[in-house]
Amino acid sequence: MSALFRRRQDDAPALPEAPAESPLAGHDAVLADLDGVVYRGPNPVPGAIDALNAAQALGFTIAYLTNNASRPARTVAEHLTELGLSVAERDVVTSPQAAVPMLFEELEPGDEVLVVGGPGLLEEVEAAGFAITRTATEQTKAVVQGFAKDVQWSDLAEAAYAVAAGAAWIGTNQDWTLPNERGLAPGNGTLLSAVHTATGTFPKIAGKPERPIYDVAITRFKTRNPLFIGDRLDTDIQGARTVGIESALVLTGVDGAAELLKAEESQRPDYILASLADLHRPYPLLEIAPNGAVVGDAAVIIAGSDVIIDRGDPRDVNTLRAATAAVWTSETPASALRMPEELVGRLG
Ligand SMILES: [Mg+2]
């Protein structure tokens, strides 16, 4: 038997060499959210760039999944390259890219699509060969709606006319809010709500936590066992759990201790990371005890309806790991438990 023949028999490619017992071990790719994971606004999250470059150097496929529909993948890749990552356009999966295959499920190439949104959406729908309209007509077969800062009432009105007349309706993503330096602005989900309220119809959603964007990524990168990294439980982590892939919540973005401790089962990550540097460190063993949990130097117990830090620094991520393990395995629902203030308040 030749060496070549033997290689072909073995259809599972070798996995990259990850540090033993680390969250990377056993995976072949890292799929990461962007905002709150790689950058916050214009600035990189401290340590994120080095950790991702180190994972790429080990042989991991690294790709980015973003619900943000306003920027084309090319523009996102350029931004990430400026931050110090090595990223090609195809390494960025956007919610408009996930919306296009959904259009093909209902439409033929050349059919008329009403686009509400910015260049990131317009370019993808145009490149797929659909005829673009900004005004509802009798020929409009579908509405695809994504966020752009210049979406106005007249755009929502055109979407409503087409949807009410029976056009298919796809939203790139359903994020209710768009955090910025001044607060929480209305996101695409809120704009979809306006059309929903006017028409009584619900859109299909392409972005996280729905399946399509994950399916596009898994197919494009031919990954068998990716690790998904995000900063939001209700999009990143819930979506990863829906498609059955392992996930890590990194505490550099939206959700922190308070959200983790009360997370529903469908939104609980496999790993909790203080920063992406933790990707390369051994993940400590969780020991579940009858009334609590132990992780490394941290021990958290549940006494009656009180969650108590028995041992460990509340600022240490192991204490949060122990507390989540204790709360998630407790027979008392999280809503009936008193959480330790010094832990819940650790990220503000
Ligand atoms: Mg995010």
Boltz pocket constraint, residues with backbone or C-beta under 6 A from the ligand:
constraints:
  - pocket:
      binder: B
      contacts: [[A, 33], [A, 34], [A, 35], [A, 36], [A, 37], [A, 230], [A, 231], [A, 232], [A, 253]]
      max_distance: 6.0
